[in-house]
């Protein structure tokens, strides 16, 4: 976190704590209990219950709601409350999912391998602090690695973190940055991507999401689809692993076409991943 975020977090803690103490005393003064040991015990229990709510309320105004929901979930897990972090068996393949957006494909992959003894989603990697996929990771109890450009492209590409997590396979699921050579060389034929078109058509820099669907419709194509492929040093030029097709309907909009493409992605991506991982030693 940067200095400004740290300041906002400290302010949230301070104000939330003050509100908790103030509210706790006012509530206790309404109770017919004289100050003493019982009063102190009840007061401690009360502020323990009030503090998370007060901090979350204040965090909204300071723009730190996401940080504090994650913080409270971690505290809850340490106390045995709430969902546990997803664990894989010792022999499971440790997989990282890279995503930049809402994370619908990431969620489908997580759901597909939930409870698997051979595949463990060990890490969510994201380049946008506001991305919805981070909420999915926190809900599922999956560790998050939030990356920045300088280190990713001109530093060590976060390879020490991937090594520490035991990552052996990387899945791109709506990740918008180009993967640096250092990462590709460290994971040869172990990084795959899904593209919302039939490559080699409509690939390359800037061709993602609605940009792709708009281009397909503008060209008058009768069909589109998805391509699952290995990742190399060039955008969308890695060897094709799998393709699936769907029709482009008369009067289609990019949004309407996107819905059919998403259906293909959700239906096929997890299964292709499973097939690839089961064939790799």
C-alpha positions as CSV (number, residue, x, y, z in Angstrom):
1,X,0.0,0.0,0.0
2,X,1.1,3.6,-0.5
3,X,1.5,6.3,2.1
4,X,-2.0,7.8,1.4
5,X,-3.7,4.5,1.8
6,X,-1.8,3.8,5.0
7,X,-3.0,7.2,6.4
8,X,-6.6,6.4,5.4
9,X,-6.4,3.0,7.1
10,X,-5.0,4.5,10.3
11,X,-7.8,7.2,10.3
12,X,-10.4,4.5,9.8
13,X,-9.0,2.5,12.8
14,X,-8.9,5.6,15.0
15,X,-12.3,7.0,14.2
16,X,-13.9,3.5,14.1
17,X,-12.4,2.8,17.5
18,X,-13.6,6.1,19.0
19,X,-17.1,5.5,17.7
20,X,-17.1,2.1,19.2
21,X,-16.0,3.3,22.6
22,X,-18.6,6.1,22.5
23,X,-21.4,3.9,21.4
24,X,-20.5,1.2,23.9
25,X,-20.6,3.6,26.9
26,X,-23.9,5.1,25.8
27,X,-25.5,1.6,25.5
28,X,-24.0,0.5,28.9
29,X,-25.4,3.6,30.5
30,X,-28.9,2.6,29.4
31,X,-28.6,-0.7,31.2
32,X,-29.6,-1.1,34.8
33,X,-26.2,-2.3,35.9
34,X,-23.8,-0.6,38.3
35,X,-20.2,-0.1,37.4
36,X,-18.2,-3.1,38.5
37,X,-16.8,-6.3,37.3
38,X,-19.9,-7.4,35.5
39,X,-20.2,-3.9,33.9
40,X,-16.6,-4.2,32.6
41,X,-17.1,-7.7,31.2
42,X,-20.3,-6.7,29.4
43,X,-18.6,-3.5,28.1
44,X,-15.7,-5.5,26.6
45,X,-18.1,-8.0,25.0
46,X,-20.2,-5.1,23.6
47,X,-17.3,-3.2,22.0
48,X,-15.9,-6.4,20.6
49,X,-19.2,-6.8,18.7
50,X,-19.5,-3.2,17.8
51,X,-15.9,-2.6,16.6
52,X,-16.1,-4.5,13.2
53,X,-19.4,-2.7,12.3
54,X,-18.0,0.7,13.2
55,X,-14.8,0.2,11.3
56,X,-16.6,-1.0,8.2
57,X,-19.0,2.0,8.4
58,X,-16.1,4.5,8.6
59,X,-14.1,2.6,5.9
60,X,-16.8,3.4,3.3
61,X,-16.2,7.1,3.7
62,X,-12.4,6.7,3.5
63,X,-12.6,4.4,0.5
64,X,-11.1,1.5,2.4
65,X,-14.1,-0.8,2.6
66,X,-12.5,-3.6,0.5
67,X,-9.3,-3.5,2.6
68,X,-11.3,-3.9,5.9
69,X,-13.6,-6.6,4.6
70,X,-10.5,-8.6,3.7
71,X,-8.9,-7.7,7.0
72,X,-12.0,-8.8,9.0
73,X,-12.2,-12.1,7.0
74,X,-8.6,-12.9,7.9
75,X,-9.2,-12.1,11.5
76,X,-12.3,-14.3,11.4
77,X,-10.4,-17.2,9.9
78,X,-7.7,-17.0,12.6
79,X,-10.5,-17.2,15.2
80,X,-12.1,-20.1,13.4
81,X,-15.0,-18.1,12.1
82,X,-16.0,-18.0,8.4
83,X,-14.7,-19.8,5.4
84,X,-11.2,-21.4,5.6
85,X,-8.5,-20.8,3.0
86,X,-8.7,-23.3,0.2
87,X,-6.0,-26.0,0.6
88,X,-4.8,-28.5,-1.8
89,X,-3.2,-31.9,-1.1
90,X,0.6,-32.1,-1.1
91,X,0.6,-33.7,-4.6
92,X,-1.8,-31.2,-6.1
93,X,-0.7,-29.0,-9.0
94,X,-0.4,-25.4,-7.7
95,X,-2.2,-23.1,-10.1
96,X,-2.3,-19.3,-10.3
97,X,-5.1,-17.4,-12.1
98,X,-4.3,-14.0,-13.6
99,X,-7.3,-11.6,-14.0
100,X,-7.9,-7.9,-14.4
101,X,-11.7,-7.6,-14.3
102,X,-14.8,-9.0,-12.7
103,X,-13.5,-12.6,-12.7
104,X,-16.4,-14.6,-14.1
105,X,-14.0,-17.1,-15.7
106,X,-11.9,-17.2,-12.5
107,X,-15.0,-18.1,-10.5
108,X,-16.0,-20.9,-12.9
109,X,-12.5,-22.3,-12.7
110,X,-12.5,-22.1,-8.9
111,X,-15.9,-23.8,-8.7
112,X,-14.8,-26.5,-11.2
113,X,-11.8,-27.5,-9.1
114,X,-13.3,-27.0,-5.7
115,X,-12.4,-30.0,-3.6
116,X,-10.1,-31.4,-6.2
117,X,-7.2,-33.5,-4.9
118,X,-5.1,-32.9,-8.0
119,X,-5.5,-29.2,-8.8
120,X,-5.3,-26.4,-6.2
121,X,-6.0,-22.8,-7.1
122,X,-3.2,-21.4,-5.0
123,X,-3.1,-17.7,-6.0
124,X,-5.1,-14.9,-7.7
125,X,-2.8,-12.4,-9.5
126,X,-4.3,-9.0,-10.4
127,X,-3.1,-5.7,-11.7
128,X,-6.1,-3.6,-10.7
129,X,-6.9,-2.8,-7.0
130,X,-10.5,-2.3,-7.8
131,X,-11.1,-5.5,-9.9
132,X,-14.0,-7.6,-8.9
133,X,-11.9,-10.8,-9.0
134,X,-10.3,-9.7,-5.8
135,X,-13.7,-10.0,-4.1
136,X,-14.0,-13.5,-5.4
137,X,-10.5,-14.4,-4.0
138,X,-11.4,-13.0,-0.6
139,X,-14.7,-14.8,-0.6
140,X,-13.0,-18.1,-1.5
141,X,-10.1,-17.6,0.9
142,X,-7.5,-17.6,-1.9
143,X,-4.3,-15.6,-1.5
144,X,-4.0,-12.5,-3.7
145,X,-0.9,-11.0,-5.3
146,X,-1.5,-7.4,-6.5
147,X,1.2,-6.5,-9.0
148,X,2.5,-3.3,-10.4
149,X,4.1,-2.6,-13.8
150,X,7.6,-1.6,-12.9
151,X,8.4,-4.9,-11.1
152,X,6.4,-7.0,-13.4
153,X,7.9,-5.8,-16.7
154,X,11.4,-4.5,-15.6
155,X,12.0,-6.3,-12.4
156,X,11.9,-9.9,-11.4
157,X,8.3,-10.4,-12.7
158,X,7.3,-11.6,-9.2
159,X,9.0,-14.9,-9.7
160,X,10.1,-15.2,-6.1
161,X,6.4,-15.0,-5.0
162,X,5.4,-17.7,-7.6
163,X,8.2,-19.9,-6.4
164,X,7.2,-19.4,-2.7
165,X,3.6,-20.4,-3.6
166,X,4.9,-23.5,-5.5
167,X,3.1,-22.4,-8.7
168,X,3.5,-24.8,-11.6
169,X,0.8,-23.6,-14.0
170,X,-0.6,-20.2,-14.9
171,X,-4.1,-19.5,-16.3
172,X,-4.9,-16.1,-17.8
173,X,-8.6,-15.3,-17.4
174,X,-9.2,-11.8,-18.6
175,X,-5.7,-10.5,-17.8
176,X,-5.0,-7.4,-19.9
177,X,-1.2,-7.0,-19.5
178,X,1.2,-8.7,-21.9
179,X,3.1,-11.5,-20.1
180,X,6.9,-10.6,-19.8
181,X,9.5,-12.9,-21.3
182,X,11.0,-13.6,-17.8
183,X,7.7,-15.2,-16.8
184,X,7.2,-17.1,-20.0
185,X,10.8,-18.5,-19.8
186,X,10.2,-19.6,-16.2
187,X,7.0,-21.4,-17.1
188,X,7.6,-22.8,-20.6
189,X,4.3,-24.2,-22.1
190,X,2.7,-23.7,-18.6
191,X,0.9,-20.5,-19.3
192,X,-2.5,-20.5,-21.2
193,X,-5.0,-17.8,-22.2
194,X,-8.5,-17.7,-23.5
195,X,-9.4,-15.2,-26.2
196,X,-13.0,-14.3,-27.2
197,X,-12.5,-14.8,-30.9
198,X,-11.3,-17.4,-33.4
199,X,-7.6,-16.7,-33.6
200,X,-5.7,-15.8,-35.6
201,X,-8.6,-13.4,-36.4
202,X,-9.2,-10.4,-34.1
203,X,-6.1,-10.9,-32.0
204,X,-3.3,-8.6,-30.9
205,X,-2.8,-5.6,-28.7
206,X,-6.0,-3.8,-27.8
207,X,-8.2,-6.7,-28.9
208,X,-10.1,-7.8,-25.9
209,X,-13.7,-7.9,-24.6
210,X,-16.1,-5.7,-26.4
211,X,-13.4,-4.4,-28.8
212,X,-13.3,-7.9,-30.3
213,X,-17.0,-8.4,-30.5
214,X,-17.5,-5.0,-32.1
215,X,-14.9,-5.8,-34.7
216,X,-16.5,-9.2,-35.5
217,X,-19.9,-7.6,-36.0
218,X,-18.5,-4.7,-38.1
219,X,-16.7,-7.2,-40.4
220,X,-20.0,-9.0,-41.0
221,X,-18.7,-12.4,-39.9
222,X,-21.3,-15.2,-39.6
223,X,-19.6,-16.9,-36.6
224,X,-17.3,-16.2,-33.7
225,X,-16.1,-18.2,-30.8
226,X,-13.2,-18.8,-28.3
227,X,-9.6,-19.8,-28.6
228,X,-7.6,-21.4,-25.8
229,X,-3.9,-21.1,-26.5
230,X,-0.5,-21.2,-25.0
231,X,1.1,-17.8,-24.2
232,X,4.3,-16.7,-25.9
233,X,6.1,-13.3,-26.2
234,X,3.5,-11.9,-28.7
235,X,-0.1,-11.1,-28.1
236,X,-2.4,-14.0,-29.0
237,X,0.1,-15.8,-31.1
238,X,0.8,-18.9,-29.0
239,X,-0.1,-22.3,-30.3
240,X,-3.8,-23.1,-30.3
241,X,-5.1,-25.7,-27.9
242,X,-8.8,-25.6,-28.4
243,X,-11.5,-23.6,-30.3
244,X,-15.3,-23.5,-30.0
245,X,-17.7,-21.6,-32.2
246,X,-21.0,-19.8,-32.0
247,X,-23.2,-18.0,-34.6
248,X,-23.3,-14.2,-35.0
249,X,-27.0,-13.5,-35.2
250,X,-28.5,-10.8,-37.5
251,X,-28.8,-7.6,-35.5
252,X,-26.3,-8.7,-32.9
253,X,-24.8,-6.1,-30.5
254,X,-21.4,-6.6,-28.9
255,X,-23.3,-7.2,-25.6
256,X,-25.5,-9.9,-27.1
257,X,-22.5,-11.6,-28.8
258,X,-20.5,-11.3,-25.5
259,X,-23.2,-13.4,-23.7
260,X,-22.8,-16.3,-26.1
261,X,-19.0,-16.1,-25.9
262,X,-19.1,-16.1,-22.1
263,X,-21.2,-19.2,-22.2
264,X,-18.6,-20.9,-24.4
265,X,-15.8,-19.8,-22.1
266,X,-17.5,-21.0,-18.9
267,X,-18.4,-24.3,-20.5
268,X,-15.0,-25.2,-22.0
269,X,-12.2,-23.4,-20.2
270,X,-12.2,-25.4,-16.9
271,X,-12.5,-28.7,-18.9
272,X,-9.6,-27.8,-21.1
273,X,-7.5,-26.8,-18.1
274,X,-8.3,-30.2,-16.4
275,X,-7.3,-32.1,-19.6
276,X,-4.0,-30.2,-19.9
277,X,-3.1,-30.6,-16.3
278,X,-3.9,-34.3,-16.2
279,X,-1.6,-34.8,-19.2
280,X,1.4,-32.9,-17.8
281,X,3.9,-34.6,-15.6
